[in-house]
Amino acid sequence: MDPKLLEILVCPVCKGPLEHRRAAAELVCRPCRLAYAVKDGIPVMLADEARQLSAEEAGAA
């Protein structure tokens, strides 16, 4: 993903910062415990399509 895009993207739920997890192809919001998929380099920033993270996953780097 483009680093400049990562700088401006925020969680659509809480407007907080997102962590890019390349290996999982996801953008993660730790406070909301949501993971947004990145498909073909395009983030899917829809709360309804986000994956709920466990407490362990949300804390993992």
N, C-alpha and C positions, 0 to 999 in steps of 0.2 A: 504494500500500500504506500501511497505517496505520503511522505512525512509531513508535508504541509497540510494535507487533509486531516491527518491524525491530530494535528495541533488545534484544529477548529472544531472537530467533532466532540460532542458531549452526549451524555446519556439523555434520551428523550423524556425520561421519567423525572429525574432529579436535577438534570442539567449539570451533573458532576463530571469529572474527568474519566476517560476510558483508558484501559490498559490493553495494548495490542498483544495478543498471544498468537504468535505466528504459527507455531506447531499445531494449534487447535483451529486455526483460521477463525478467530473470534476476537471481538472487542468486549472487554469485561468491565462492568461497573460493580465495584466491590460493595459500596453502601446498599445498592438495590439488589445485589446478588443475582444479576442478570448477565447473560452472555449473548451478544448479538453476532450472528454468523456473518462471515465475509465470503461471498460467493463470486468467483472470478474477479477478485480484486475490488468488489463493490460491497460496502457494508449494508446489511439489511437492518435498518434502524427502526424497526417496528416493535413496540413493546409486546404486542400480541404474538409475535413470532420469536421472541427472545427465549432462551433456555434458562430455566431457574437453576442457580448454582447451590450446591450444598455449602455449609459453613466452611468445610475444609477446602473446597475448590475456590471459594471467594477469598480465602486467606493465602492461597498458593500463589507463587510468583510465576 
